[in-house]
Amino acid sequence: MRFHPHNPESPSFKKKVYSIYIIFSVITCVILLRLIYLQGIRYERFWRLSERNRIRNEVLYPERGYIFDRNGIIIGDNRPSFDLYIIPEECEERCKFTLQKLSSILNIDFSFLEAGYNEWIKNHRPFEPFPVKMDISYESLIKIEAEKFFLPGIYITEIPVRKYRNDVAFSHLLGHLGEISENELKVLKGKYSLGDIIGKTGIEAVAENFLKGEKGWEQIEVDALGRKIEVLSIKNPVRGSPVYLTIDARLQEFAHSLLEGKRGTIIAMNPKNGEILAYAVHPSFRASDFVRGIEKIKWQEYTSNEKAPLFNRGSFALYPPGSTIKPFFAIAALEEGLINPNSKVNCPGFIWIGNRKFRCWKKEGHGVVSLINAISASCDVYFYKVALLLGKEKMAKYLSLFGFGKETGIVLKEKKGLIPASESFTPGEIANVGIGQGAILVTPIQLLRAYAAIVNGGYLVKPRVIMKISEKDGVELDPLLIEKLPIKEKTLEIIKEALFEVVNGERGTARWLRSKTLEMGGKTGTAQVVKLEKYKFYKEEDLPEKYRDHALFVGFSPYRDPEIIVIAIIEHGGHGSTRAAPLVKKMIEKYYELKK
């Protein structure tokens, strides 16, 4: 009996059906196993992927509040920063290929990039984005966008970052930003997240609560390549409040230009209300290096630089005041009735105190001088004797009265300085303090504030940097504080006249600053840094720079009713009359030029 090949009873037909059944069963099992794998074992991962391919939550970072000068010029602005990430879970085995392409586009060493990536995935979950590069250039952004289809796993965000009008001239005043530390995060818990940028120093730190703004968020639908399809919901970020400073940006930049190639500070202030008009420090740093957290190599460059560009010399550096301290001891002696304006001293160029010879800066001496001449010609012998008359306690009392040895209250970080304390002083040590050497150290802002009290009629004002916040007065953050000193008006008039003679008198130490068009007074100072026997016969210019004297000058204008007072301190600059005084004159001239 013959079977037809398609007969169901045919063995060959049964064999074919059985084979098809086996194949179908295997395929079904594979599909079921795959389904179990996807829906069971890998459910969470693929659910996250599907959600990420459909819905993505993004933080919207606010712009920091603008920082304006007193005239409304923006000195702290914002710009967009594009940050590039890779999400390991979304590129899997192609992550290495993506890293290779990105290293080529961004000109980053591949081995360095790969090592960073491998270290990252050891300590983070697969769906956490690995930061490839922050703040990529616009050219790199265009190249990446053009090849985005072939670069799985990449993710680009745009956030605003700080931009400055002049990130060198303003850096010590405005300060710098940085990534929040773990300790700061503990203190500010709930207000910030890991990786946030906050103000670290200067105005950026002082006004952080006003400048930072409020974060927003955006829930968007995206396609498989991460491209935005639709915004589902949004909460817009709120820009920080603007901060208005007392600084004149043009005067600030001019002050910075005067310090080029020097080490020191120039500060200009309104002596009546303490408003700081310029606050320049040099060497300086580039504030833009810090806007996204400074790179380790760049940080090491700054910290290893012997010129200390990160050091704020305006309020944190301590200097011997030299002869600039003499007017305050003259005030003390007048107030205590120990001398009068006509009290005369013969200066032969030296004085013996015990068995030690104390010299005047002028070797041949000044001859017979009265108080005003002693200040204008800066006679050391006169003030050796004044110091000995006063004694340590009265010297310390009047120094403290004018704010020395204390913080001025300026919102920037500052040091208190040093004035004679309770230790026993020999007559020689007391005499040395009388000319601004020895156990006395001041900050530039302290010295400027004290001189302002002389020329404004005896009012000790707090140096102010912040004028207002938004349309609201900034009293809470940087209030106006004025203290009337218990000094006789006549005493201050005598000293103010002596300061006028420093510039305008025949024997004045800064008489070459005299001008028919500029009415000003001031006081020179030359502070000895170190006394070495081997260099005593050297000329100033032949000394190693680190052993040269500091140059100081404080000047004010106009004489009758001063509206600006300026201090210049040049480290190792030599004589105050020739190195610091001309800078102060230029600052005052620039002030009047801008005022017009």
C-alpha positions as CSV (number, residue, x, y, z in Angstrom):
1,M,0.0,0.0,0.0
2,R,1.5,3.3,-1.1
3,F,1.3,6.6,1.0
4,H,0.9,9.9,-0.6
5,P,3.6,12.3,0.7
6,H,0.9,14.8,1.9
7,N,-1.1,12.0,3.5
8,P,-1.4,12.8,7.3
9,E,-0.7,9.1,7.9
10,S,2.5,9.3,5.9
11,P,5.7,8.9,8.1
12,S,7.4,11.6,6.2
13,F,4.6,14.0,6.8
14,K,4.5,13.2,10.5
15,K,8.2,13.7,10.6
16,K,7.9,17.2,9.0
17,V,5.1,18.2,11.4
18,Y,7.1,17.0,14.4
19,S,10.1,19.1,13.2
20,I,8.0,22.1,12.8
21,Y,6.5,21.6,16.3
22,I,10.0,21.3,17.8
23,I,11.2,24.5,16.1
24,F,8.0,26.4,17.1
25,S,8.4,25.2,20.7
26,V,12.0,26.3,20.8
27,I,11.1,29.7,19.4
28,T,8.3,30.0,21.9
29,C,10.5,29.0,24.8
30,V,13.1,31.6,23.7
31,I,10.5,34.3,23.5
32,L,9.1,33.3,26.9
33,L,12.5,33.3,28.5
34,R,13.3,36.6,26.9
35,L,10.0,38.0,28.2
36,I,10.7,36.7,31.7
37,Y,14.2,38.2,31.5
38,L,13.0,41.6,30.3
39,Q,9.8,41.7,32.5
40,G,11.3,40.1,35.5
41,I,15.0,40.1,36.0
42,R,15.8,43.3,34.1
43,Y,12.4,45.0,34.6
44,E,13.7,47.9,36.7
45,R,16.5,48.8,34.3
46,F,14.4,48.7,31.1
47,W,11.5,50.5,32.9
48,R,14.0,53.3,33.7
49,L,15.2,53.3,30.1
50,S,11.8,53.5,28.7
51,E,10.8,56.2,31.0
52,R,14.0,58.1,30.2
53,N,13.3,57.7,26.5
54,R,9.8,59.2,27.1
55,I,10.0,61.5,30.2
56,R,13.0,63.3,31.6
57,N,13.1,65.6,34.7
58,E,15.7,68.4,34.4
59,V,16.8,70.9,37.0
60,L,16.7,74.5,35.6
61,Y,19.4,76.5,37.2
62,P,18.8,80.2,37.9
63,E,21.0,83.1,36.8
64,R,23.0,84.7,39.6
65,G,21.9,88.2,40.3
66,Y,23.7,91.0,38.5
67,I,26.4,93.0,40.3
68,F,26.3,96.7,39.4
69,D,28.7,99.5,40.2
70,R,27.4,102.8,41.7
71,N,26.6,104.1,38.2
72,G,24.6,101.1,37.0
73,I,27.5,99.5,35.0
74,I,27.2,95.7,35.1
75,I,30.4,94.2,36.5
76,G,29.0,90.7,37.3
77,D,26.9,89.2,34.5
78,N,25.9,85.7,33.3
79,R,26.5,83.6,30.1
80,P,25.4,80.1,29.0
81,S,27.6,77.1,29.8
82,F,27.1,73.8,27.9
83,D,28.0,70.7,29.9
84,L,28.5,67.3,28.3
85,Y,27.6,64.0,30.1
86,I,27.4,60.3,29.2
87,I,24.8,58.0,30.8
88,P,26.5,54.6,31.0
89,E,23.2,52.7,31.0
90,E,22.2,54.2,27.7
91,C,25.4,53.4,25.7
92,E,26.5,50.0,27.3
93,E,29.0,48.3,25.1
94,R,29.3,51.4,22.8
95,C,30.4,53.7,25.6
96,K,34.1,53.2,24.6
97,F,33.3,54.2,21.0
98,T,31.4,57.3,22.3
99,L,34.4,58.2,24.5
100,Q,36.8,57.8,21.6
101,K,34.7,60.1,19.4
102,L,34.3,62.7,22.1
103,S,38.0,62.7,23.0
104,S,38.7,63.6,19.3
105,I,36.1,66.3,19.1
106,L,37.1,67.9,22.5
107,N,40.8,67.3,22.1
108,I,41.0,65.3,25.3
109,D,43.5,62.5,25.8
110,F,41.4,59.3,25.4
111,S,43.3,57.3,28.0
112,F,42.7,60.1,30.6
113,L,39.0,60.3,29.7
114,E,38.6,56.5,29.8
115,A,40.3,56.2,33.1
116,G,38.0,58.9,34.6
117,Y,35.0,57.1,33.2
118,N,36.0,53.7,34.6
119,E,36.6,55.2,38.0
120,W,33.3,56.9,37.9
121,I,31.2,53.7,37.1
122,K,32.8,51.9,40.1
123,N,31.3,54.4,42.5
124,H,28.0,55.4,40.8
125,R,24.9,53.8,39.5
126,P,24.6,53.1,35.7
127,F,21.9,55.7,35.2
128,E,23.9,58.5,36.8
129,P,25.5,60.7,34.1
130,F,29.3,60.8,33.9
131,P,30.6,64.4,33.4
132,V,32.8,64.4,30.3
133,K,33.5,68.1,30.2
134,M,32.0,71.2,31.7
135,D,31.6,74.4,29.7
136,I,32.4,73.0,26.2
137,S,33.0,75.5,23.5
138,Y,30.3,76.5,21.0
139,E,32.3,75.0,18.2
140,S,32.5,71.7,20.0
141,L,28.8,71.8,20.7
142,I,28.0,72.1,17.0
143,K,30.2,69.2,16.1
144,I,28.6,67.0,18.8
145,E,25.1,67.9,17.7
146,A,26.0,67.0,14.1
147,E,27.1,63.5,15.2
148,K,24.6,63.0,18.0
149,F,22.9,60.2,16.2
150,F,26.1,58.1,16.2
151,L,27.0,58.9,19.9
152,P,24.7,56.9,22.1
153,G,24.4,57.9,25.8
154,I,25.4,61.5,25.5
155,Y,23.5,64.2,27.4
156,I,24.0,68.0,27.1
157,T,22.7,70.5,29.6
158,E,22.8,74.3,29.5
159,I,23.2,76.3,32.7
160,P,24.0,80.0,33.3
161,V,27.5,80.8,34.7
162,R,29.1,84.0,36.0
163,K,30.8,86.4,33.6
164,Y,32.7,89.5,34.7
165,R,33.3,92.9,33.1
166,N,36.9,92.6,34.1
167,D,37.7,89.4,35.9
168,V,41.2,90.6,37.0
169,A,40.6,94.2,38.1
170,F,37.6,93.3,40.3
171,S,38.6,89.9,41.5
172,H,39.7,90.6,45.1
173,L,36.6,92.8,45.6
174,L,34.0,90.5,44.0
175,G,35.7,87.3,45.1
176,H,35.3,84.0,43.5
177,L,32.8,81.1,43.2
178,G,33.4,77.4,43.8
179,E,31.7,74.0,44.1
180,I,29.9,73.6,47.5
181,S,32.0,71.6,50.0
182,E,30.6,68.7,52.1
183,N,30.9,70.9,55.3
184,E,29.0,73.8,53.6
185,L,26.4,71.3,52.4
186,K,25.8,70.1,56.0
187,V,25.3,73.7,57.2
188,L,23.2,74.7,54.2
189,K,21.2,71.5,54.0
190,G,18.0,71.9,52.0
191,K,19.2,75.0,50.3
192,Y,21.8,73.5,48.0
193,S,22.7,70.2,46.4
194,L,25.9,68.4,45.8
195,G,27.7,70.0,42.8
196,D,26.1,73.4,43.2
197,I,28.3,76.5,42.8
198,I,28.3,79.1,45.6
199,G,30.2,82.3,46.5
200,K,33.4,81.5,48.3
201,T,35.0,84.9,48.9
202,G,34.3,88.6,48.4
203,I,30.9,90.1,47.4
204,E,30.0,86.7,45.8
205,A,30.1,85.1,49.3
206,V,28.8,88.1,51.3
207,A,25.7,88.5,49.2
208,E,25.3,84.8,48.3
209,N,21.7,84.6,49.8
210,F,20.6,87.4,47.5
211,L,22.6,86.5,44.4
212,K,21.9,82.8,44.2
213,G,18.3,82.8,43.0
214,E,15.9,79.8,43.1
215,K,16.1,76.6,41.0
216,G,13.3,75.5,38.8
217,W,12.5,72.2,37.0
218,E,11.2,71.0,33.7
219,Q,9.5,67.7,32.9
220,I,9.9,66.9,29.2
221,E,9.1,64.2,26.7
222,V,12.1,63.1,24.7
223,D,12.7,60.6,21.9
224,A,15.3,57.7,21.9
225,L,18.1,60.1,21.1
226,G,17.2,62.4,24.0
227,R,15.8,65.1,21.8
228,K,13.1,67.2,23.3
229,I,9.6,66.5,21.9
230,E,7.3,68.3,24.3
231,V,7.4,70.1,27.6
232,L,5.0,68.4,30.0
233,S,5.3,70.8,33.0
234,I,7.7,73.5,34.1
235,K,8.6,75.7,37.1
236,N,10.8,78.5,35.9
237,P,13.9,79.4,37.9
238,V,14.1,82.8,39.6
239,R,17.1,84.9,39.0
240,G,18.9,86.2,42.0
241,S,18.5,89.8,43.2
242,P,20.9,92.4,41.8
243,V,23.5,93.9,44.1
244,Y,24.6,97.5,43.7
245,L,28.1,98.4,44.9
246,T,29.6,101.7,46.0
247,I,32.5,101.1,43.5
248,D,33.0,103.2,40.4
249,A,33.9,100.6,37.8
250,R,36.0,103.1,35.8
251,L,38.0,104.3,38.8
252,Q,38.5,100.7,39.8
253,E,39.9,99.7,36.5
254,F,42.1,102.8,36.5
255,A,43.5,101.9,40.0
256,H,44.2,98.4,38.8
257,S,46.1,99.7,35.8
258,L,48.3,101.9,38.1
259,L,49.3,98.8,40.0
260,E,50.4,96.9,36.9
261,G,53.8,95.3,37.6
262,K,53.7,96.1,41.3
263,R,52.6,94.4,44.5
264,G,50.3,96.3,46.7
265,T,46.9,98.0,46.9
266,I,45.1,101.2,46.1
267,I,41.8,102.0,47.9
268,A,39.7,105.1,47.4
269,M,36.9,106.1,49.7
270,N,34.4,108.9,50.4
271,P,35.6,110.1,53.9
272,K,32.2,111.3,54.9
273,N,30.2,108.1,54.6
274,G,32.8,105.3,54.1
275,E,31.7,104.4,50.6
276,I,34.5,102.6,48.8
277,L,35.0,104.0,45.3
278,A,37.9,101.7,44.3
279,Y,39.4,98.7,45.8
280,A,42.3,97.4,43.7
281,V,44.8,94.7,44.7
282,H,47.8,93.4,42.7
283,P,48.8,90.7,41.9
284,S,45.3,89.5,41.2
285,F,43.7,86.4,40.0
286,R,41.3,85.6,37.1
287,A,37.9,85.2,38.7
288,S,36.6,83.3,35.6
289,D,38.9,80.5,36.4
290,F,36.6,79.7,39.4
291,V,33.1,80.0,37.9
292,R,32.7,76.2,37.5
293,G,35.1,75.1,40.2
294,I,38.8,75.6,39.5
295,E,40.9,72.9,37.9
296,K,43.5,71.3,40.1
297,I,46.5,72.3,37.9
298,K,45.3,76.0,37.9
299,W,44.7,76.0,41.6
300,Q,48.3,74.7,42.2
301,E,49.6,77.4,39.9
302,Y,47.9,80.1,42.1
303,T,48.9,78.6,45.5
304,S,52.5,78.0,44.5
305,N,53.0,81.5,43.1
306,E,55.4,83.4,45.4
307,K,53.6,86.7,44.6
308,A,50.4,85.4,46.2
309,P,47.8,86.5,43.7
310,L,45.0,85.1,45.9
311,F,46.0,87.2,48.9
312,N,43.7,90.2,49.6
313,R,46.2,92.9,50.5
314,G,43.6,95.5,51.0
315,S,42.1,94.2,54.2
316,F,44.1,91.1,55.1
317,A,47.7,92.2,54.7
318,L,49.6,93.7,57.7
319,Y,52.2,96.4,57.2
320,P,54.3,98.6,59.4
321,P,52.7,102.1,58.9
322,G,56.0,104.0,59.0
323,S,55.6,107.7,59.1
324,T,51.9,107.6,58.3
325,I,51.3,106.9,62.0
326,K,52.9,110.1,63.2
327,P,49.8,112.4,62.9
328,F,47.9,110.1,65.4
329,F,50.6,110.4,68.0
330,A,50.6,114.1,67.4
331,I,46.8,114.1,68.1
332,A,47.4,112.0,71.3
333,A,50.1,114.4,72.6
334,L,47.9,117.5,71.8
335,E,44.8,116.0,73.5
336,E,46.8,115.0,76.6
337,G,48.4,118.5,76.9
338,L,51.9,117.2,76.5
339,I,52.7,119.5,73.5
340,N,51.1,122.4,71.7
341,P,51.4,123.5,68.1
342,N,54.4,125.7,68.9
343,S,56.4,123.0,70.8
344,K,59.8,122.9,69.2
345,V,62.4,120.2,69.0
346,N,66.0,120.4,67.6
347,C,66.7,117.6,65.2
348,P,70.5,117.1,64.5
349,G,69.7,113.9,62.6
350,F,69.7,111.6,65.6
351,I,68.8,111.2,69.3
352,W,70.3,109.1,72.1
353,I,67.9,106.9,74.0
354,G,69.9,105.1,76.7
355,N,73.1,103.9,75.0
356,R,71.6,103.6,71.6
357,K,71.6,106.1,68.8
358,F,68.3,106.6,67.0
359,R,68.6,108.3,63.6
360,C,66.3,110.5,61.6
361,W,65.6,109.6,58.0
362,K,67.4,112.8,57.1
363,K,71.0,112.3,58.1
364,E,71.9,116.0,58.5
365,G,68.7,116.6,60.5
366,H,65.8,119.0,60.2
367,G,67.1,121.6,62.7
368,V,64.5,123.3,64.9
369,V,61.0,122.2,64.0
370,S,57.5,122.8,65.4
371,L,54.7,120.3,65.2
372,I,53.3,121.2,61.8
373,N,56.8,121.3,60.3
374,A,57.6,118.0,62.0
375,I,54.6,116.3,60.3
376,S,55.1,117.9,56.9
377,A,58.9,117.2,56.9
378,S,58.3,113.8,58.7
379,C,60.9,114.4,61.3
380,D,61.7,111.2,63.2
381,V,63.5,112.8,66.1
382,Y,60.4,114.9,66.9
383,F,58.2,111.8,67.1
384,Y,60.8,109.8,69.0
385,K,60.3,112.4,71.7
386,V,56.5,112.5,71.4
387,A,56.4,108.7,71.8
388,L,58.5,108.9,75.0
389,L,56.2,111.6,76.4
390,L,53.1,109.6,75.7
391,G,54.3,106.2,76.9
392,K,52.9,102.8,75.8
393,E,49.5,103.1,77.5
394,K,48.5,106.5,76.0
395,M,49.8,105.4,72.6
396,A,47.7,102.3,72.6
397,K,44.7,104.2,73.9
398,Y,44.6,106.7,70.9
399,L,45.5,104.1,68.4
400,S,42.5,102.0,69.5
401,L,40.4,105.1,69.5
402,F,41.1,105.6,65.7
403,G,40.3,101.9,65.0
404,F,43.8,100.4,65.0
405,G,44.0,96.9,66.4
406,K,40.3,96.3,65.5
407,E,38.3,95.2,62.5
408,T,36.9,98.1,60.5
409,G,33.6,96.3,59.8
410,I,34.1,96.1,56.0
411,V,32.2,93.1,54.7
412,L,35.4,91.5,53.2
413,K,37.5,89.3,55.4
414,E,40.0,91.4,57.4
415,K,42.7,91.2,60.1
416,K,42.8,93.3,63.3
417,G,46.4,94.4,63.1
418,L,48.7,94.9,66.0
419,I,49.2,97.8,68.5
420,P,51.4,97.9,71.6
421,A,49.9,95.5,74.2
422,S,50.5,94.9,77.9
423,E,54.0,93.6,77.6
424,S,56.8,95.8,79.1
425,F,58.4,98.1,76.5
426,T,61.8,99.6,76.7
427,P,62.1,103.3,75.9
428,G,63.8,102.3,72.6
429,E,60.9,100.1,71.6
430,I,58.4,102.9,72.5
431,A,60.3,105.4,70.4
432,N,60.4,102.9,67.5
433,V,56.6,102.6,67.6
434,G,56.5,106.5,67.5
435,I,57.7,106.4,63.8
436,G,55.6,103.4,62.8
437,Q,58.1,100.6,63.3
438,G,58.3,97.7,65.8
439,A,55.2,96.5,67.6
440,I,52.6,98.1,65.3
441,L,51.0,96.6,62.2
442,V,48.0,97.9,60.2
443,T,45.9,96.9,57.3
444,P,45.5,99.4,54.4
445,I,41.7,99.8,55.0
446,Q,42.4,100.5,58.7
447,L,44.8,103.3,57.9
448,L,42.5,104.8,55.3
449,R,39.6,104.8,57.7
450,A,41.7,106.4,60.5
451,Y,42.8,109.2,58.1
452,A,39.2,109.8,57.0
453,A,38.4,110.5,60.7
454,I,41.1,113.3,60.7
455,V,39.9,115.0,57.6
456,N,36.1,114.6,58.0
457,G,36.0,116.4,61.4
458,G,36.4,113.4,63.8
459,Y,33.9,110.8,62.6
460,L,35.1,107.2,62.4
461,V,33.1,105.7,59.5
462,K,32.7,102.0,58.6
463,P,34.0,101.3,55.1
464,R,31.0,100.3,52.9
465,V,31.0,98.3,49.7
466,I,27.4,97.4,49.2
467,M,25.1,100.4,48.4
468,K,21.8,98.5,48.0
469,I,20.2,95.2,46.9
470,S,17.6,95.4,44.2
471,E,15.4,98.4,44.8
472,K,15.7,97.9,48.5
473,D,18.3,99.7,50.5
474,G,21.2,97.3,51.5
475,V,21.2,98.5,55.1
476,E,20.8,95.0,56.6
477,L,23.9,93.7,54.8
478,D,26.3,96.7,54.9
479,P,24.9,99.4,57.1
480,L,26.2,103.0,57.5
481,L,27.9,103.2,60.8
482,I,29.5,106.5,62.1
483,E,31.1,107.1,65.5
484,K,32.0,110.6,66.7
485,L,35.5,110.6,68.3
486,P,36.1,112.5,71.5
487,I,38.8,114.7,69.9
488,K,38.8,118.5,69.9
489,E,38.0,120.2,66.7
490,K,41.0,122.5,67.0
491,T,43.3,119.4,67.3
492,L,42.0,118.0,64.1
493,E,42.3,121.3,62.3
494,I,46.0,121.6,63.3
495,I,46.8,118.1,62.0
496,K,44.8,118.6,58.8
497,E,46.8,121.8,58.2
498,A,50.0,119.8,58.7
499,L,48.8,117.2,56.1
500,F,48.1,120.0,53.7
501,E,51.7,121.3,54.2
502,V,53.1,117.8,53.3
503,V,52.0,118.5,49.7
504,N,52.0,122.3,49.6
505,G,54.7,123.4,52.1
506,E,58.3,124.2,51.3
507,R,59.6,121.4,53.4
508,G,56.8,118.9,52.7
509,T,57.9,115.4,51.8
510,A,55.5,115.3,48.9
511,R,55.9,118.9,47.8
512,W,56.5,117.8,44.1
513,L,52.8,116.8,44.0
514,R,51.8,120.4,44.4
515,S,49.5,121.6,41.7
516,K,47.7,124.9,40.8
517,T,44.6,122.9,39.7
518,L,44.5,120.2,42.4
519,E,44.0,121.0,46.1
520,M,45.1,118.1,48.2
521,G,46.9,117.1,51.4
522,G,48.3,113.8,52.6
523,K,51.1,111.9,54.4
524,T,54.0,109.9,53.2
525,G,55.3,106.8,54.8
526,T,58.3,104.6,54.2
527,A,58.2,101.4,56.2
528,Q,61.4,99.4,56.9
529,V,60.9,95.7,56.2
530,V,64.1,94.3,57.6
531,K,67.3,95.8,59.1
532,L,70.4,94.0,58.0
533,E,73.9,95.3,58.8
534,K,75.4,94.1,55.6
535,Y,73.1,96.2,53.5
536,K,73.2,99.5,55.5
537,F,75.4,101.3,53.0
538,Y,73.5,100.1,50.0
539,K,71.3,102.4,47.9
540,E,67.6,101.5,47.8
541,E,67.7,100.4,44.1
542,D,70.7,98.1,44.8
543,L,69.1,96.1,47.6
544,P,67.4,92.7,46.8
545,E,63.7,93.5,46.3
546,K,62.5,91.6,49.3
547,Y,64.6,93.8,51.6
548,R,63.4,97.1,50.2
549,D,61.1,99.4,52.2
550,H,57.4,99.5,51.6
551,A,56.1,102.8,50.1
552,L,52.9,104.4,51.6
553,F,50.9,107.5,51.0
554,V,47.4,108.7,52.0
555,G,46.0,111.6,50.2
556,F,42.7,113.6,50.3
557,S,41.0,116.3,48.3
558,P,39.8,119.0,48.4
559,Y,41.3,120.5,51.6
560,R,38.4,122.3,53.1
561,D,35.6,119.7,52.5
562,P,37.2,116.5,51.4
563,E,35.1,114.2,49.2
564,I,37.8,111.6,48.3
565,I,40.6,110.0,50.3
566,V,43.0,107.5,48.7
567,I,45.7,105.1,50.1
568,A,48.4,103.5,48.1
569,I,50.8,100.9,49.5
570,I,53.5,99.4,47.3
571,E,55.3,96.5,48.7
572,H,59.1,96.9,48.5
573,G,58.5,100.0,46.5
574,G,61.0,102.2,48.3
575,H,60.1,105.8,49.3
576,G,56.4,106.6,49.8
577,S,56.9,110.1,48.4
578,T,58.2,109.0,45.1
579,R,56.5,105.5,44.6
580,A,53.1,105.7,46.3
581,A,52.2,109.4,46.4
582,P,52.2,109.9,42.6
583,L,49.6,107.0,42.3
584,V,47.3,108.7,44.8
585,K,47.5,112.0,42.9
586,K,46.6,110.3,39.7
587,M,43.7,108.6,41.4
588,I,42.3,111.9,42.7
589,E,42.8,113.5,39.3
590,K,40.9,110.6,37.6
591,Y,38.1,111.0,40.2
592,Y,37.6,114.7,39.2
593,E,37.8,113.8,35.5
594,L,35.1,111.2,35.9
595,K,33.0,113.5,38.0
596,K,32.8,116.0,35.2
